[in-house]
Amino acid sequence: MTGQTPPPNADTSATPAPGATSIPSMTGQRVLVIFNPKSGSGDSGLPVFLGLLRAAGAQVVERDLDADTPMSEYVRDVESFHAVVAAGGDGTVSSVSYASRYKNVPLLAYPAGTANLIAQNLDLPTTPEELARVVATGHAVRVDMGEVEVRGQTQGFAMLAGAGADAAMIKGSEELKEKFGALAYVMSAMKQMNPKKTTFTLTIDGQPREFEGIGVMVANFGMANFRLPITTDISPSDGRFTVILMQAGNLLRLVPNIIDSVRSKLNLGDPLFAGNLETIEAREVTVAAADPFPLQYDGELHEETTPFTARILPGAVRYLTPSTEAELTT
């Protein structure tokens, strides 16, 4: 783990790209970069990004993740920095976000993983130059986080937690991610033509609810790949989850709902499809299933199974983004 800033004449393994001078001065600012070297399979442009920050005058401290060190150790002094960069996949971003929650330090979700859905939901650019400018300009939006409790253990998630067909899709994509990247999720979804269904028992803000279906998703952000909205009116800043009840069927039945969501975003009239999903707003939800289902948080499959409890953490993190709060709502 690297905890010291290289001297001014050190080789930083990056030559600032053309356009570095267009980045606002960061003289006197300290930036903590937490990188997961196991994320993704291609060139994320991170060395160029770091070179640009340093060329703008920032003092950059790099720390590489390893499996034996708790995340709390990496962010132990996060309040002494002007910004923190979580460079990795969605699991890395959510882990850094949760470990530094309520510390009031702006965080960049640097897209260095496979799907990078959190970065997409934040409408972040993809080039190192544009990402460096986002950090330098310092515009941030305060958003909620989720906290999942399973058998007394808690973890955080920024975007989505779920049990059922979505977790099965992620499991099916694991062997394909290295070769096909984000397309692996689509290929796995196509295989889920007859997903397992069961009876789910929920407690939503203290009220019981039961339904038969293929899964439950607890959403804080609402965009799928390519910034397609899963459903309408999901806001990451309203102090509530959108609980999505997936009725019996298959994952392809999500497509009509995405079409309706796009139509709503473009003010094209009333929904054309209904009945595939039901959505409920909640601050806390407990999900149990007649048959134990695997869990996923922010695209990471976990060994635990239902039941689980998810609760909202209002305004827990400030994400660096060029967008406004309204623009992040589906």
C-alpha positions, 0 to 999 in steps of 0.5 A: 500500500502506497502512502507517500507522495512521490518527489517532484522529480519522480517518474509517475509512469504517466505523461500528461496528455495534450489538454492538461493546461486546460484543467483548473489549477489544483495547487495545494489540494490533496487527492487520495486515490484508492485503486483496485488492481483486480478490477476490469480487463483493459486500460482504464487510463488511470496513469494519464489521469494521475499525471494530469492531476499532478500537472495541475498541482495536486498532491496525489496519494495512491493506495492499492487495495489488497484482500487482507486490509480492511477498507477502513484502513485505506480511508482512515485519514480521508478527511485530510484530503480535498477529494478521494478517487475510487478507481475500480469496478462498482464494488470498489466504488461502493466499498470506498463510499460506505467506508467514508460515508458522512465524511463530507469529502467529494468522491469520484467513481473512476470507471476502471471496472467492467460495467461501471454502472455507478459512473454511468448513473453519475453521468461521468465522462470516460476519458482521463482528461475529462475525469481530471477536469471533473475532480478539478472543478469540484462540483459534487452532488450529495446522494443517499447510500444503502446499507444491507444487513445479513445475519448481523453483518452490514455492507454498503451499496450505492446503486442497487441490492437484490435477490433472485433473477438479477443475482442469478444473471450476475452469477452467470456473467462471471465466467464471461466478463473477462472475454466479453466485458459488459456484454457478459451481463446481456448474454447472461440475461438472455439465458435467464428465460425460465428463472426460478420463482418463489414466494417473497415475504417483505416488510416495507417500512414496518408493513408486511407484503407478500408476492410471487415472483422472480426477484426483488431489487432495492434501487437507489439509482435507476440506470441500467447499462447505456444509461437506460432507465430501469423504471421511472422516478428513481432519485438517489437524493430523496431519502428513499429506495425504490423497491422493485418487485419482479413478477413471475416471468423472465428478465426480457420482460424488463425491456417494455418497462425500460421503453416506458421509462424512456418515453416518460423521460422524453414526455412521449405520453402514458406508459404502453406496458404495465404489470411486469414490475411493481414499485414501492418507495421505502426507507427500510425493507426486509426481504425473505424468500420461501427458497433462499436466493443469492444476493448481489450488491452493486453488481457483486455476487455474495455468498449470503442468501435471503433474508436481508434488510436494506436501509437508506442512509440519507445524504451519506456521500458526495459524488463528483459529477458534472450533473445536477441532482435533477439530472440523476433522477430517472 
